[in-house]
Amino acid sequence: MTQLGEIQQAILTGELDAVGSLAVPESYRGVTVHADEADMFEGLDSRDKDPRKSLHVDDVPVPELGPGEALVAVMASAINYNTVWTSIFEPVSTFKFLKRYGKLSPLSKRHDLPYHVVGSDLSGVVLRTGVGVHNWKPGDEVVAHCLNVELEGPDGHNDTMLDTEQRIWGFETNFGGLAEIALVKANQLMPKPDHLTWEEAASPGLVNSTAYRQLVSRNGADMKQGDVVLIWGASGGLGSYATQYALNGGAIPVCVVSSPEKAEICRKLGAELVIDRGAEGYKFWKNEHEQDPKEWQRFGAKIRELTGGEDPDIVFEHPGRETFGASVYAARKGGTIVTCASTSGYMHQFDNRYLWMNLKRIIGSHFANYRESWEANRLIAKGLIHPTLSKTYTLEETGQAALDVHRNAHQGKVGVLALAPEEGLGVRDHALREKHLTKINAFRGE
């Protein structure tokens, strides 16, 4: 049996105390992009770029373990938009991020390689910890959030997201979670929720924490009871968590989706006010350069029809260019548009009269700090927020999984198995799972 096989067997049989005594292999399989292929899609439109051509599964060396770090045996991971962006080399090649990080210190130089192991989610088991790590030990079952910080300067010490050396692990750093072994900072680790399988536990990390900060945290929209919250892509990887947070927090979500199937998922989560933008046929852009305010008005009227005449207190924005003008228009006087990502384009356009004369606010939100991520994971562990996993692929099928997300052919989150040989493993608290099984499976159609 290989060394990775021994590690896998110990985890699957529950012999976690033995993990620390097992040898760490010299190499592992990881999903990579290659620096010498960064121009492979040059001249193609984004929609025509195929992650199946750029994402590879390679044997790569296990990186040196530094102070404050941990090596994790990855049981499962998940696809995020940043993996799609990495795979199509947009808006820039991630090798620029790795090169810049590599100049920071001798330790960060490890990340500047001609290949990039991608992925910003994982569930798994700690294999080794570096000097100075006291809260985690080999054999601990964990999930990881994706905030990588240095915290050597003052700026990050009120909010680690403001650290001058803040990066997203597996996107702006190497050795990510779409692999059999991952390298993380120890302050990325959180306890794996006991009632979830490996693939379910891996899927919330990035999007759940992002939605928590963006909507719930005082660093984001600071949502309160009774707020009307307009949620774009409300059944998607990010929006599905925003929908749950709105419902849990006593707010009133207005869920915008693109199909009857996605509308039904929102209703399964408990939302009552749903707009199927496909059925309504909204066209916010007349052409590539000009938006249509009459469509904004029609959209706003639909929202008021559903809410009994109320405009949104909060607009949960992430599509970006396609929807941003409508979002600024639709928010109530004094309302808030909170934005992250921009999956349909980064260059936003809006009519500033609706912002300035109506005293609206735009808040930029990016991932979450450790405390926010911990709180978001705690809610998962307590069964108050649920994973939105819809489908799971193998490591070798990661290219197809990324293509699904790239083409919006998915619902919720798409998972990837690493060392877990099949779905359904890793559950420790069966009673809590049984209590919430319907909601856990909401995106699977079960």
N, C-alpha and C positions, 0 to 999 in steps of 0.2 A: 504493500500500500504506500502511496506517495505521502510526503509530509502534509500536504494540503488535505489529502484523503483522511489522514489520521485526525487532523483538526476538525474536519467536517463530521467524522464519525463520533468524536467526543461531544460535539454540539448536539447532534441528532439523538444521541442516547442519553443526553442530560448529564454527562460527566464533565460539568463545567469546571470543577476544581482542578481537573487534570490539564486544562488548556495551557496554563502557564508553564507546565513542564515539557510540553511538546515543542519540537524544533520548528522554528519559523523557516519556511522554504526560501531559497535564493531568488525565486521568480514566481510570478502569478499571471493569470490572464486578466487583461483589462481592455475595455473599449477605448480606442484611441482615434485621434486624427493625427495626420502626419504633416510636418512643416513643409515638406517638398511638394505637397498637394494643395497648398493654400490657394493657388490660382486656378484650380481645376474647373471651377464653375464660372470663370470670368466670361462676361458677355451675356449670361443667362439672367432672366428675371428670377426673382426670389422664389416664386411658386414653382419654377421648373428645376430648381436645385434639389437633388435627391440624396438625402442622408445615407441611403444604403450604399452609395458609391464612396462616401468619404469616411464612414465609421468602420473601423477594423477591430477585430479581436486579436490582440497580440500577446505573446509572452514577454513580460517586462520585468526588470530587476526590482526586488523589494527595496524601497528607499531606506536610507539611513534614518534611524529614529533619533530625533533631537530632544532637547529639554522641553518639558511641558507638552509633549506630543504623545499620541497613542497610535499603534497599529491595530486595525480592526479587521477580523475575518467577516467579510460581507456576505450575509445570507440573501439579501434582496436589496434592490434599489428601485428607482423610478425615473421617468422622463419628465423634464421640465423644458420650458421654452429656451432656457439658456443652453441646453444641450442641442436643441435645434439650431440656434444661432451659431454655436460652435461648429456644428457639422456643415453648415453652408457658408461659414467664414464671413458672417455678417454681424454687426456693421463693420467690424474689423476682424482680422484673424486673431484668435486668442493667443497665438505665439507672441504677439506684441505684449500682452499682459505678462506672460511668463518671462520674457526677456527683461521687462521692467522690474518684476519682482526679484529676478535673479541678481540684480545689481544691488539689492538692499543690504545683504549680508552674506557671509560665507555659507550660512545654513540655508538661506533662501535660494542660493545658487543651484541647489538640487532640483529646483522646479524648472529651470531653463534647459529644456531638452528638445530634441527634434521630434518628439512625440508628446502628445498630451492625453493623459488618462482622464476621462471626463466623468461628469455625474455629480450632482449636488444633494443627493439623498442616500441614506443607507439605514438598514437595520442589521445588527450582527452582534458579534461577541469580541470583547477586548482581548487581543493577543499579548501585547506588550505595552508598557508605559515607560516614558522617558523620565529622566531626572526631574524631580520637583513635582511629580504628579502624585497626589495623595488621596484624592476622592474616588479614584477608579483603579481597578485591579484586573489582571487577566481572569477571564471567565465571566465578567459582568455582561449581561445582555443590555444592549444599548441601541439608541437611535442617535443620529447626528443632525444638528442644524448646520447651516452652510456659512455662517459668519466667521471669517478668518481675520483676526486683528493682531497687531503687534503691541499696541498700548504703551509704547515708549515715550510718546509725547502727551501733552496735557489735554488735547482736544477731545479724546474719546472717553474721558473719565467721568463725565456726566451721562453720556449716551455713547456706547461703544460704536454705534453706527457712524459717529462723527470722527472716529479715529482717522488720522491722515493716511494710515496704511491699512484701511479696511478693504477687504477683498471677499469675493464669493468663491468659496472652496469648490473645486472641480470645474470652475469656469475661468476665474482669474488666477487660480493656483492649479498645480498638477496633483496627481495621485488621488483622483476623485472616486466616487462611490459606485460607478458602473464597472465593477471589477470584483475579483475574489478577495483582494486585500486593499484596504484604503489607509491613507495617512491623514490624521486629523489633529488639530489642537485639542488638548484635553478639555478645554472650556467650550468645545462644540458638543460634548457628549451629554446625553440625557437618558433616563431609564426607559427601556422598551416597555410600552403598555402590555400588561400581562395577558389581556384577553384577545389580543390580535395575533394573526399569523405574521410570519416574517414579511411577506409582501404587503400586507395591510399596514403594518407598522412603519414600513419604509416610505409609504406614499405620502403622508401628510407633511413631512418636515418643512420643506421650503415654502409651499403654498399656504399651509396652515399658519405658520409664523408670520408670513407676509400679510395675510388677511387680518390677523390679530392686530398687528401694529397699525395697518392702514385704516382699519375701521374702529377698533375698540380702544386702543392705547391713546393716552394723552399726546403722544408724539404724532398721532394720525388724526382721524376725524373726531375722536372722543365721543363716540355714539352714546346716546342716552335713550331711556325708555320713551316710546312713542314717536321716535324719529321715523320719518319716511325715508327709506334708503333705496335709491335706484341702483341696481346691480347689473352691470353688463356681463354677458357670458355667465349667467347665474348657475348653469349646470356644469361649467367647465372646471378645470383644475384649481383655479383661484376663486372664481365666483361661487363655487359650491360651498366653500368655507365661509365666505362672506354671507351667504344666505343663512347658513347655520348660526353664525354669530348674531345676525340681525334678529332671528327668531328667538334665540336664547336670551338676548339682551332686552327683549320687550319692544323691539323696533318693528317697523312694518316694511318688509322687503317688497319692492316692485322688481320682479325678476325679468330680465330681457334675455331671450334665447332665440335660436335660429330654426327650430323645428318642433313639431308636436311631441316628438319623443323626448326632447330636452325639456319641454314644458311639463311633461308628466313627471319627470325626475324632480323638478322643483316642487311640484305638488306633493310628491312622496316625502320630501323633506319637511313639509308642513306649510309651504308658501301658498297663499291664496291669490295673489295678484301677479299675473304672468302676462308678458307681452311676447308674442311670437313675431319677431321682426320679419321673418320670412313670409308669413301669411299676410302681414300688414304691408309689405313691399316698400319699406322706407328706403329712399335714395337720398342720403344727406349730401351727396356730391352730384352736381349737374354734369361735371366733367372733371378732368384731372386737377384743374386749377380753381374751380368755383363751386362753393357750397350753395345749398338751396334752403334759405331760411323758412320758406313755406313748409318744408318737410320737418324742420325743427318744431314749428308751430303745431303741425299735425301730431307729431310725437308727444309734445307737451300736453295737448288736448287729450290724448289717449291715457296718459298718466293720470290726469285729473279726473277722467271718467272712472278709472279704477279706484282712486283714493277718496272719492267724494269731494273733489275740488281742491285737493292739496297738492302743492309742488314738493319735490324732494328736498328734505333738509340736507341730505348727503347724497352725492353721486359717487359711487365706487367705480373708478375709471381704470381701465387697463388696456382696452383696444388701441387707444391713441388717436392717430390721425383720422381714421374713418368716423369716429364718434365724438371727438372732443368738442367740436362746435356745438353739437346737439346737447352735450352734457352741460356746458356753460350756460346755454340758453335755458335748459330745463330746471336747473337748481332754483330753489325758492330765493326770494330776496333775503340777503344775509346768509344764504346757504353755503355749503362747502363742497368743492370738487376735490377729491383726494385721488391722486394718480400715481401709478407705478407702471413699469413695463413699457407698453406701446407696441403691441404685437402686430398692428396694422400699419405702423409707420411712426417715426419719431418727430417729424416736423408737423407740429400741431398748428391748426389755425382756428381762431374763434373771433367773434365780434366783441370787442372789448367794451362796447357800450353796455352789454348785458352784465358784464363783470363789475365795471366801475360804478355805474349809476345805480346798480342794485346791491352794492356792498357785499358781493360774493367773495369767497376766498378760494384760491387754489393751493393745495398742500401737496408737496412731493413726498412720497413715501417709498422707502427702499428696504426690503427684507425686514429684519428685526434684531434687536440686541439680545443678549443671552437671557436676560430676565423675561423679556417678552416671549422668546422662544420657549423658555421653561414653562411659563404660564400656559401657553398654547398647547404644549405637550401634556401638561397636567390635566387639562380639560379632556384631551383624548383619553388619557389613562383612566379618568373617572367615568368615561362613557357619556360625557355631556356633549362632546363634538365627535363626529365619526369620520373614518376614512372614506374616501370617495373613489376607491379603486374600481375600475370597470373591466380591465383586461390585463393579463400578465403574459410577458414574453420571456424567452430564455436570453441569456447573455449574447448568444450568437445571432439572435433576432432583433438586437437593439436598433439596427438600421431601420427595420420595418416599423418598430415602435415609434422611433423619432419621426418617421414619415407620416404616421397616423396623426401625430400632434401637429406637425408642420402643415398638414392639409385640413386640420380641424375635423378629422374623421373619427374622433374619439369623444368620450364623455368622461367627466371627472379626471381621474389620474390613470396613467398607464404604468404598470409595474414591470420590473425585470428581475428574474431570479438569477442569483449568482451562485453561492454554494448550496443554497436550498435546492434539493433535487426535484421538488415538486411543490405545488401549492398546498396550503392547508396546514403547514407545520409551524411549530413555535408557540402554540397557545398554552398558557399556564393557568389562567383563570377561566374555566369553562362556564361557571355560573354567571359571571358578568357578561361573558360573550353571548350566552343564550338569551339573556335579558334584552340585548340590543341587536340581535342577529338581523332582524328585518332592516334596520337602518344601516347596519354595516354592509349589507348586500344591496342597498338601494340602487347603486349604479351598475350592478351586475344583472339586473332584471330578474332576480330570484325572489 
